[in-house]
Amino acid sequence: MASNSYIKKRPCRICRKWFAPNPRVGDRQKTCGTKECKDKWHAKKCSQWNRQNRAYFQAIHLSKKLQASQNQKASPENPPPQMPKSGKSSKLPQEVIQEVIGKQQFVITEYMARVLLRAVQGAIRVQHSDIS
């Protein structure tokens, strides 16, 4: 809460219009309070948080895929269910690889390949910008 009963006006961080903050919110209020400004500020802060905590979602995604591979059981009347597909389609025979190394090992190998591919693509992008 603000120590003064009067809080100075300030510019909205989105539309740059001046506004008087709500006294109950005080210094924490960053936008003028219109729905558009609040939504844009929220989206901006969410994307910033997601960039800073990328590993959090990668770990959750990996654990969900491992859990899905562990829960899938093959029975004589049911063929083995398919693994959850990754974002990009691969030309590798996934069913054969899963039979040979197992589903959980396949999920971990696919995850590690994706992480390495992202690292290589990032290095290529940096080199490309240096060449230009």
C-alpha positions in Angstrom: 0.0 0.0 0.0 1.1 3.5 -0.6 2.2 5.6 2.3 0.5 8.7 0.9 -3.2 9.0 0.4 -2.5 10.5 -3.0 -0.6 8.4 -5.6 1.0 10.3 -8.5 -0.2 9.7 -12.1 2.0 7.7 -14.3 2.0 6.5 -18.0 0.5 3.2 -18.9 3.3 0.7 -20.0 1.2 -0.3 -23.0 -0.7 2.6 -24.4 1.4 5.4 -22.8 -1.7 7.3 -21.6 -1.4 8.9 -18.2 -3.6 7.3 -15.4 -4.0 7.5 -11.7 -3.4 4.1 -10.1 -5.9 2.5 -7.9 -5.0 3.3 -4.3 -5.4 -0.3 -3.2 -2.9 -1.5 -5.9 -0.5 1.5 -5.6 2.9 1.1 -7.1 2.2 -2.4 -8.4 -0.3 -1.2 -11.1 1.5 -0.9 -14.4 -1.3 -0.4 -16.9 -4.2 2.1 -17.1 -6.8 -0.6 -16.5 -8.4 -1.0 -19.9 -9.0 -4.6 -20.9 -6.8 -4.2 -24.0 -3.8 -2.9 -22.0 -4.3 -5.5 -19.2 -4.4 -8.3 -21.7 -1.3 -7.1 -23.6 0.6 -6.7 -20.3 -0.4 -10.1 -19.2 0.6 -11.7 -22.5 4.0 -9.9 -22.4 4.7 -11.1 -18.8 3.6 -14.6 -19.6 5.9 -14.9 -22.7 8.8 -13.4 -20.6 8.2 -16.0 -17.9 7.9 -18.8 -20.5 11.2 -17.8 -22.0 12.9 -17.7 -18.6 11.5 -21.1 -17.5 11.7 -23.1 -20.7 13.3 -26.1 -18.9 10.2 -26.4 -16.7 8.0 -27.2 -19.6 10.6 -29.4 -21.3 10.8 -31.5 -18.1 7.0 -31.8 -17.8 6.7 -32.8 -21.5 9.4 -35.5 -21.1 7.9 -36.9 -17.9 4.4 -37.1 -19.6 5.8 -38.9 -22.6 7.7 -41.3 -20.3 4.6 -41.9 -18.2 2.5 -42.6 -21.4 5.1 -45.1 -22.6 5.1 -46.8 -19.3 1.3 -47.1 -19.0 0.8 -48.6 -22.5 0.6 -52.4 -22.4 0.4 -54.7 -25.3 -2.0 -57.7 -25.1 -2.6 -60.5 -27.6 -5.9 -59.1 -28.8 -4.6 -55.5 -28.9 -1.6 -54.5 -30.9 0.9 -52.2 -29.1 -0.4 -48.7 -29.0 1.5 -46.0 -30.8 3.7 -43.6 -28.8 2.7 -40.0 -28.6 4.1 -38.3 -31.7 6.6 -35.5 -31.4 6.1 -32.1 -33.0 8.0 -32.9 -36.2 7.5 -36.0 -38.2 10.6 -38.2 -38.7 11.3 -40.6 -41.5 12.7 -43.2 -39.1 10.8 -46.4 -38.6 9.6 -45.6 -35.1 7.9 -48.9 -34.4 11.0 -50.9 -35.2 13.2 -48.7 -33.0 10.7 -49.0 -30.1 10.8 -52.8 -30.4 14.6 -52.9 -30.3 15.4 -50.4 -27.6 12.1 -50.1 -25.7 9.6 -47.3 -25.5 11.1 -45.3 -22.6 14.6 -45.4 -24.1 13.1 -44.3 -27.4 11.4 -41.3 -25.7 14.6 -40.3 -24.0 16.6 -40.7 -27.2 14.1 -38.6 -29.2 14.2 -35.9 -26.5 18.0 -35.7 -26.5 18.1 -35.6 -30.3 15.6 -32.7 -30.2 17.7 -30.8 -27.6 20.9 -31.3 -29.7 19.2 -30.3 -32.9 18.0 -27.0 -31.2 21.5 -26.3 -30.0 23.0 -26.9 -33.5 20.3 -24.7 -35.1 21.1 -21.9 -32.6 24.8 -22.1 -33.4 24.1 -22.1 -37.2 21.9 -19.0 -36.7 24.7 -17.2 -34.9 27.2 -18.1 -37.5 24.9 -17.0 -40.3 24.4 -13.6 -38.8 28.2 -13.2 -38.4 28.7 -14.1 -42.1 26.1 -11.5 -43.3 
